[in-house]
Amino acid sequence: MKSPVVKRSIVVAGHKTSVSLEEAFWNGMKEISGLRNITLSELVGEIDSNRQQGNLSSAIRLFVLDYFRSRAQAAAVPAEKAPAE
């Protein structure tokens, strides 16, 4: 059985490192970097430089989760109350 976690090498701030993430997170990062018109390495570099603690894989997962959560909240339109009859 194939593992759902995919390990890939990436260059971050000029240093090669390996990151293990589920395919959904890799896809999310590719989407975000494409929308921001930056490379995947640049995006991971930003995430790495802004993380407070924990490992890089965890920081990436939290970043992707927060990004899509924020988009979902921005897209949600509050339901208007129906006028009283």
Buried (B, 14 or more C-beta within 10 A) or exposed (E): EEEEEBEEEBBBEEEEEEBBBBEEBBEBBEEBBEEEEEEBBBBBBBBBEEBEEEEBBEBBBEBBEEBEEEEEEEEEEEEEEEEEE
